[in-house]
Amino acid sequence: MTTNDQAPASFAVHIPDAELEPEPLDPAQIVSGEPVVTGKVLWESADGTQIRGIWQITPGVVTDTEANELFVVVSGRATVAVEGGATLRIGPGDACVLREGDRTTWTVHETLRKAYHISL
């Protein structure tokens, strides 16, 4: 992970093969199945308000309260139901924007891996 006040040094990561680290889910978020979450922060601003990384989840159903996020799905498929809003069907190549505070239910059909940028 790189942390600084300026833009990170230029780099490339092959997202499908990147090694990820466990990110345990709060059991209260799990609706069904036994989903496992892993991820890797690639860069974080010194003040912690900007985060870029890779995130993966195995099949199951989970709930979440979202941050202000843009992500691109690299592999896998899921349906993301936004409480009081749209139901998003996402898969490889899809870009998705979630608003801060959105309450979502993720139904992960195939292990999903995404590259993301979060603004806090």
Disulfide bonds with the S-S distance in Angstrom:
none
